[in-house]
Amino acid sequence: MGNIDCHGFNVKSAVLAALLLCSSGMRAEEAGAAPDTKSMGQQNSPQIWLTSGFLSHHFKRDAGYNERNYGLGAELQFDQTNAMAAGVYRNSVRQTTHYLHFVWTPLELGPLRLGAAAGIIDGYPQLNNGGTSFAVMPVASTSFKVLAQDAGLNFVYIPTVARRVDGALALQLKIRVR
């Protein structure tokens, strides 16, 4: 992860806009639009997934990091390999983080889709004094059924960046809502 000056770009506003866009898609379906009944492999219209915060496991075990990163977000999946993700969570240094990422998972390994997420985050004091920073990280995702409901898991690898970021593995739950 590196930091950039986004010249006043407000991550909170971008996340709010992305979440509103996703919720407007949900309202359109509720108003009588035909639901998308195709599987991810045959998807014609974007899918909307609600996401949790994260459970994280930090490599530096003695630092006292928060590893229950409560939060809420949404993913707008355009197809099997491209999605936008936005949300808010309580980060590992006990600050509020907002994120907006493009997620690209072009590789398949059994039930996993592998790729990377790139976008913006805030709330980490060691990155741009808690302001907007650019983040790129490897990701994996899988989906499955739970009681006839589409669900899934996102796995994120946060690399260690000397004196700025202590690495971790993070796990996120997601539920398809449209």
N, C-alpha and C positions, 0 to 999 in steps of 0.2 A: 504494500500500500504506500502510495506517495501522496504528498499534499499538493494542492493547487490553489491558486487564488481564483475564485469564481466571480470576482467583481460584483459582490452583493447578491449572488444567486442564493435563494432561500430554499434549502432542502425541505423545510417544513411545508412550504407552499406547494412545492412540486409533489411531495408525497400526498398531501391533501387532494390536489388535483387528480392524481393517478387513482386514488381511492374513490373519489367521486365519479370518475369515468367508469370504473368497474361497477359501482353501485347503480349507475344509470343503465348499464347493460342488464343488471338483475331486474330492475323495474320494468324494462321493456318486455322481458319474458313474462313477468307477472301480469302485464297488461294484455296478454293474449298472444304474444308471439310464440310460434312453435318452438318447443325445446329441441336442443341438439341431442339426438339419441345415438349418434355415431360414436364409435370408439375413437381413442386418440389417434390411431393409425389412419382413420378415414375422416378426420375432423374437417368440417367445412367452415365453421364459424369459431371465433375465439371462445375458450373456456375460461371461467372465472373460478379461482380457488381462494378460499380464506386460509391464511397461514397463522401459525402461532409464533411466539417468540422462539427462543433457542434454549437448548440444553447444551452447555459447552464443557469441554475438558481441556484445560490449559496445560501446556508442556512444562511450564515453570510452576511446579506444584506448591512452592512455599510463598507465593506472592499474595495470597489471600483474595484472589479474584472471585467475583460473583459468577457462579456457573449456572444459575437459574435465571435466564435472561427473558423475563416475562414481556410479552408484547402481542401485537396484532398487526396483520398485514394482508395483502392480497397479491395474487399473481394473475396476470392476463396472459394465457397461453394461446399464442397465435397458431401454432402447429406443434409437432413433436419436438422441434429443435429450438424454437424461438419464443421467448416470453419476456414480459416486463414484470418486475417485482417491486412493491413499495410497502413500507410499513414503519413501525416505531417499536422500540424495545428498550428495556433497561439493560445497559451494556455491562461489561465485565468490571469496569471501574465505577459502577453505580451511578452512571449518568444516563440521560435519555438520548437515544440515537434514533435518527430518522434515516431511512435509506431509500434510494431509487436506483434500480439496477436493470440492465438488459442481461438476460440469461440466455446463453447459447449452449445447447447440449447436442452436438452432432454425432457423438459416438455412442454405440450400444455395446454393453457388456452384460449379457444375460438380461436380467430385469432392470439393470441400471442404465441410465442415460448419463453420459459424462461430458463435461465441458467447462465453461467458465462464466462467471458473472462479472460485469464491469459497470461501474456507476459511481454514485456519490453517496457519502455518508457524513454525518456530523456527530458531535458529542464525545469525541475522544480527545482529551486535553493534550496528549502527546502528538496529535496530528493537527496541525494548523490551529493550535490553541483551542481545540474543540469546535472550530468552524468547519466549513465545507471542505471535504477532502475527497480525492479520487481513490477508488478501491478496485482492485482486480484480484479475483481469487478463484481457484479451482472448485468446481461443484459436481455433485452427483445427485440424481433424483430417481425415485422409483414410485410407481403408483400401484394400487391394489384395491380390492373391494373389502369393505367391512359392513356386514349386514346390508348388502345391496347398495351401499353408498361408496362412491369413488373417494378414496383417500390416498395419501402418499407421504413420503418422507423426502426431505432435502438434506443433503450432507454438504457441509462447507469446510474447506481447509483454509485456515487463516495462517499464512506464513509468518515466521518470525522476521522482523525487520529491526536490526540492532538499535537499541535505545529508544525505539518508538513503539513497536508492537511485539508483544509476547505471543507466540503462536498458539493455536488451539484447533480443535476439531469441534464442529457445532452441528446439532441435529435440530430439524424443524419439522413439525407436523403440518399437513395441509389437508383440507376437505374441499371437494368440488361442490360449488353451489349452482353452477350453470354450465 
